[in-house]
Amino acid sequence: MRLFDELKIKDMHLKNRIVLAPMCMVSAEEGMANDFHIIHYATRAMGQMGLIIVEATAVAENGMISNKDLGLWCDEQIKPLSWIVKRVKAFGGKVGIQLNHAGRRAKDKENMVSASSIAYGNFNKPKELTIPEIKEIVEAFKTSAKRAYIAGFDFLEIHAAHGYLINSFLSPLTNKRADIYGGSLENRSRLLYEIIEAIREEWPIEKPLGIRISYTDYHKDGLDVKDYIEILNNIKPNLVDVIDVSSGGILKEKVEEYPAYQLRGAKMLKTHTNYFIIAGGMINDAKLADDIIKLNDADLIYFGRLALKDPYFPLKFARDLKIEISWLRQYERAK
Ligand SMILES: Cc1cc2nc3c(=O)[nH]c(=O)nc-3n(C[C@H](O)[C@H](O)[C@H](O)COP(=O)(O)O)c2cc1C
């Protein structure tokens, strides 16, 4: 397989394996997408990225990372997101959205909630969620998934990485609960499993569902890839299709970055699970990306900062790899 080969995941047919990583654009008002979002995402589709994943989108107001996050906590937020969907599809891309609750890393420092009352760095201490409150959050993911379906998205991604709410339940560094949501790995995974099952009541089984994980906490007492292999292999069959592999974020310490710095996690998950794997992290050249696919270390590659700098980088990648791809008709004279 090669970077520019097609890929079909459930009913989503991708023209290549190039993915726009979800990236908060901190540009929404009251959770509503606007012209900036439409142009930003559509431009990446014009640049021939196969799958565009729309940034972390809050399922509840107290789950926003910043006060300018996108949201899907109410019906009014569906329509402007459907405009993004329409434009990305018009330019031949497929489009997903990442659903998030920021937990102890939320902007709303007064109403932060988490698995346990353990602060993120110098943030305020969050409130430990009660079981009825956990059920409300599961419901919020479910209704947001329904809204994402109405907006027309092809793909849905649950944000279980970077120290946000779901990650704070998974990691023993932030989950010290004494009830059925704490203790064993199975108990710490319970919130994630409940969210997956609730989402699947609204998100049709033919449509791919993904999870973004932080494959390592970068801490000796935290989670590492072997734990994630267990967590992910214990999900009921056929509910989840894609694992998007990131790392860190539970602790405030900065992660050391270098080209393909997260590939270890992607490779291990590719070998030990049956999911489609998206690898990424400072993958900035065509040969490196193509080699990862050729070696079957991952099925797709995500690109973050490179795609912010240059929405047309896939055109250059194709030239570097001496592969003929179709350009937008309007731009062909620049070929
Ligand atoms: C501006 C910016 C915003 C980001 N927002 C998100 C986000 O909303 N959700 C997420 O999972 N990761 C987010 N990330 C992480 C990226 O998705 C990606 O994993 C990271 O940038 C590493 O890939 P890169 O080296 O290709 O940029 C963000 C990164 C950047 C630079």
The ligand as an SDF file (V2000), in Angstrom:
LIG
                    3D

 31 33  0  0  0  0  0  0  0  0999 V2000
   -3.1600   24.5210   16.7610 C   0  0  0  0  0  0  0  0  0  0  0  0
   -3.3280   23.0920   17.2080 C   0  0  0  0  0  0  0  0  0  0  0  0
   -4.5380   22.6840   17.7180 C   0  0  0  0  0  0  0  0  0  0  0  0
   -4.7250   21.3490   18.1070 C   0  0  0  0  0  0  0  0  0  0  0  0
   -5.9630   20.9300   18.5090 N   0  0  0  0  0  0  0  0  0  0  0  0
   -6.2110   19.6030   18.6770 C   0  0  0  0  0  0  0  0  0  0  0  0
   -7.5360   19.1180   18.8340 C   0  0  0  0  0  0  0  0  0  0  0  0
   -8.5200   19.8570   18.7470 O   0  0  0  0  0  0  0  0  0  0  0  0
   -7.6800   17.7970   19.0590 N   0  0  0  0  0  0  0  0  0  0  0  0
   -6.6240   16.9240   19.0840 C   0  0  0  0  0  0  0  0  0  0  0  0
   -6.8100   15.7270   19.2940 O   0  0  0  0  0  0  0  0  0  0  0  0
   -5.3640   17.3590   18.8700 N   0  0  0  0  0  0  0  0  0  0  0  0
   -5.1390   18.6660   18.6400 C   0  0  0  0  0  0  0  0  0  0  0  0
   -3.8720   19.0870   18.3170 N   0  0  0  0  0  0  0  0  0  0  0  0
   -2.8230   18.0840   18.0840 C   0  0  0  0  0  0  0  0  0  0  0  0
   -2.7640   17.7230   16.5790 C   0  0  0  0  0  0  0  0  0  0  0  0
   -3.9450   17.0640   16.1920 O   0  0  0  0  0  0  0  0  0  0  0  0
   -1.5600   16.8200   16.2380 C   0  0  0  0  0  0  0  0  0  0  0  0
   -1.7140   15.6070   16.9150 O   0  0  0  0  0  0  0  0  0  0  0  0
   -0.2390   17.4610   16.6210 C   0  0  0  0  0  0  0  0  0  0  0  0
   -0.1560   18.7730   16.1130 O   0  0  0  0  0  0  0  0  0  0  0  0
    0.9480   16.6220   16.1030 C   0  0  0  0  0  0  0  0  0  0  0  0
    0.9170   16.5290   14.6900 O   0  0  0  0  0  0  0  0  0  0  0  0
    1.8830   17.4690   13.7630 P   0  0  0  0  0  0  0  0  0  0  0  0
    3.2850   17.2520   14.2410 O   0  0  0  0  0  0  0  0  0  0  0  0
    1.6470   16.9360   12.3680 O   0  0  0  0  0  0  0  0  0  0  0  0
    1.4320   18.8780   13.9330 O   0  0  0  0  0  0  0  0  0  0  0  0
   -3.6550   20.4190   17.9860 C   0  0  0  0  0  0  0  0  0  0  0  0
   -2.4260   20.8670   17.4940 C   0  0  0  0  0  0  0  0  0  0  0  0
   -2.2600   22.1670   17.0820 C   0  0  0  0  0  0  0  0  0  0  0  0
   -0.9350   22.5980   16.4930 C   0  0  0  0  0  0  0  0  0  0  0  0
  1  2  1  0
  2  3  1  0
  2 30  2  0
  3  4  2  0
  4  5  1  0
  4 28  1  0
  5  6  2  0
  6  7  1  0
  6 13  1  0
  7  8  2  0
  7  9  1  0
  9 10  1  0
 10 11  2  0
 10 12  1  0
 12 13  2  0
 13 14  1  0
 14 15  1  0
 14 28  1  0
 15 16  1  0
 16 17  1  0
 16 18  1  0
 18 19  1  0
 18 20  1  0
 20 21  1  0
 20 22  1  0
 22 23  1  0
 23 24  1  0
 24 25  2  0
 24 26  1  0
 24 27  1  0
 28 29  2  0
 29 30  1  0
 30 31  1  0
M  END
$$$$
